[in-house]
Amino acid sequence: MNEEATGEAAPVGSIRFATEADVEAIDRLMKMSIRDIFPQFYDEGQTASSIIHISSVDRMLIEDGTYFVIEDGGELIACGGWSRRDKLYTGSGAEQTDNRLLDPTTEPARVRAMFVRGDRTRRGLGMRILEACEKAARAEGFRTLGLMATLPGVLLYERFGFTEVERTTITLPDGVSLATAAMEKSIEIADPR
């Protein structure tokens, strides 16, 4: 069916797993997204600090095959992923448990590093990445997704079915504080029948 027959717009861009060759483009996308979107929610100092400390490509997500990108016309316009490991978010500091594999029956898979280019927001890109994350985590037996949301992402996550567990503040490595929200979503395990 075409767009006219369904009344729905065709999805923009193609989604795929990120590769090591994407690292520079992902880094640029993250920085651009924060620069363009964060000033609506955070002050100048918080935005500048976030560009340094939050927009860091976590190569482990790429190596684990749990990080997605959406590209359109050869340009990355959105990225994000999930992790089966204990690290909750970039900028949380190097913890000894960051590499520990989570227990899918008792711990939530982590949704991580979601960014959309500022001129491509509100077009379903974040939802497509979240759907891919949920599907992959469910296939590995996870029953819950968890994340630490910066304020620009809260509405997207709520629309996807996440609920706020706690409003909190994180402190970035340079001492700058950001208001955030710990959020979770239950995911159903597919019936094997």
Steps between C-alpha positions, in 0.01 A plus 500: 500500500613851441479804723180623336323165549581472870492866594833452681831652406770256396778466758787738444844345464622147547588346837801272541759392754781750556852400401844624599502699174208708638677622815598846370156563349329383822722733703407795275130409518506480881673836539271668245189357666601623845601843364164542324256338745639534855471885518120454513542312831839591649709814537809588295747344747303177527474476122875561452588241764261248346666540160827394663383234744179351361576497128761228524472200273498181707682259271392206715141549378624479142719197574209327675276557197240688703532850352291624208525790258247642258637661190335699227676603183830366633483708821435374851188665639437291814678250720437303815514157646474271795742306714507168677774647721484689830604848382196727524614804300804667347662744737419290806870440553702184465354240732639154557156351434441680166594187300303260717227320309154564639267218606205531257259338746564748782666811350392741227683528170638852468380734226799718420626798303187604308554804276306650210622784282328822604338555160360143495320483834135391531509277192494162672875437483544453874197269509648283225823462693313425824294234319821337373652514851192347662479221243869409541493515883182289510668240273775469763246442776490845658168589663569866571671794334658772713667830423616830638330769291618852450205739494478524118428126480238463772197560274625250239553232763159565658335467158679167457360371829777577748399626842702730717645319800681797649590861416865539581809704430820366354836667539726497198878453543559878500253553786210630286163362610214399270140424589416151370238230538553132572240314292392139443273304272380141532530297182310182437685185413364351181299181545707215348187322369 
